[in-house]
Amino acid sequence: MSSTDPVSVSDARDQLASIIDRARIEHEPVFLSRRGRRVAAVIDSDDLEPLIELAEDMADIRAAEASREEMRRTRIEPTPWNQVKADLGLV
């Protein structure tokens, strides 16, 4: 079995410990399938954490880009940082 071949969910029930070990040792996701379609993946938690951080960073980048685009479209000037701090009572 290739590391990219999915494991059926029914087989995964009997092989859960070995599937977890495989994901942890090979640092590759083990895909689970149902009726021939991938439905889930088992991934080592140490490999997942950086992916979550990257996804969060990308969401922040996209939100910043959307804000800049809205400012360009509406021609609204950004609020200076010193004004934001003053408005929040941080100065």
For each residue, the residues with C-beta under 8 A, 3 or more apart:
1: 5 7
2: 5
3: 22 26 28 30
4: 28 31
5: 1 2
6: 31 32 33 38
7: 1 11 12 15 19 30 31 32 33
8: 11 12 32 33 34
9: 12 13 32 33 34 39 40
10: 13 14
11: 7 8 14 15
12: 7 8 9 15 16 19 32 42
13: 9 10 16
14: 10 11
15: 7 11 12 18 19
16: 12 13 19 20
17: 20 21
18: 15 21 22
19: 7 12 15 16 22 23 30 42
20: 16 17 23 24 42
21: 17 18 24 25
22: 3 18 19 25 26 30
23: 19 20 26 27 28 29 30 42 43 44 47
24: 20 21 27 44
25: 21 22
26: 3 22 23
27: 23 24 44 47
28: 3 4 23
29: 23 41 42 43
30: 3 7 19 22 23 41 42 43
31: 4 6 7 38 40 41
32: 6 7 8 9 12 38 39 40 41 42
33: 6 7 8 9 36 37 38 39
34: 8 9 37 39
35:
36: 33
37: 33 34
38: 6 31 32 33 41
39: 9 32 33 34
40: 9 31 32
41: 29 30 31 32 38
42: 12 19 20 23 29 30 32
43: 23 29 30 47 48
44: 23 24 27 47 48
45: 48 49
46: 49
47: 23 27 43 44 50 51
48: 43 44 45 51 52
49: 45 46 52 53
50: 47 53 54
51: 47 48 54 55
52: 48 49 55 56
53: 49 50 56 57
54: 50 51 57 58
55: 51 52 58 59
56: 52 53 59 60
57: 53 54 60 61
58: 54 55 61 62
59: 55 56 62 63
60: 56 57 63 64
61: 57 58 64 65
62: 58 59 65 66
63: 59 60 66 67
64: 60 61 67 68
65: 61 62 68 69
66: 62 63 69 70
67: 63 64 70 71
68: 64 65 71 72
69: 65 66 72 73
70: 66 67 73 74 76
71: 67 68 74 75 76 77 78
72: 68 69 75
73: 69 70
74: 70 71
75: 71 72
76: 70 71
77: 71
78: 71
79: 83 84 87
80: 83 84
81: 84 85
82: 85 86 91
83: 79 80 86 87
84: 79 80 81 87 88
85: 81 82 88 90 91
86: 82 83 89 90 91
87: 79 83 84
88: 84 85
89: 86
90: 85 86
91: 82 85 86
